[in-house]
Amino acid sequence: MDEELDPGQEDQDLDPERRLAAPPPTGDARVDAAVAGLGRLRSGPAEDHVAILEEVHGRLRDILGELAEDSATSPGQP
């Protein structure tokens, strides 16, 4: 079942005057830098979006892996 948008609902991303808010800081500079890479989605062509998303996802996955390794080797952790 395909849902159609109401005629009054337009894709707001097509509005060149629309400004997207910056994501709030996470407290981890590595995560903030990775998430900032999503900003390239807006200025890049649609055919590059998958590559950009995969790159950001990979960076976040690497950071999570590092955090998991750090917590596994930290003394005093259960």
MODELLER restraints for C-alpha pairs under 7 A, 6 or more apart:
rsr = mdl.restraints
at = mdl.atoms
rsr.add(forms.Gaussian(group=physical.xy_distance, feature=features.Distance(at['CA:25:A'], at['CA:32:A']), mean=6.19, stdev=0.5))
rsr.add(forms.Gaussian(group=physical.xy_distance, feature=features.Distance(at['CA:26:A'], at['CA:32:A']), mean=6.25, stdev=0.5))
rsr.add(forms.Gaussian(group=physical.xy_distance, feature=features.Distance(at['CA:31:A'], at['CA:60:A']), mean=6.53, stdev=0.5))
rsr.add(forms.Gaussian(group=physical.xy_distance, feature=features.Distance(at['CA:34:A'], at['CA:56:A']), mean=5.60, stdev=0.5))
rsr.add(forms.Gaussian(group=physical.xy_distance, feature=features.Distance(at['CA:34:A'], at['CA:59:A']), mean=6.24, stdev=0.5))
rsr.add(forms.Gaussian(group=physical.xy_distance, feature=features.Distance(at['CA:34:A'], at['CA:60:A']), mean=6.60, stdev=0.5))
rsr.add(forms.Gaussian(group=physical.xy_distance, feature=features.Distance(at['CA:35:A'], at['CA:56:A']), mean=6.69, stdev=0.5))
rsr.add(forms.Gaussian(group=physical.xy_distance, feature=features.Distance(at['CA:37:A'], at['CA:56:A']), mean=6.46, stdev=0.5))
rsr.add(forms.Gaussian(group=physical.xy_distance, feature=features.Distance(at['CA:41:A'], at['CA:49:A']), mean=5.87, stdev=0.5))
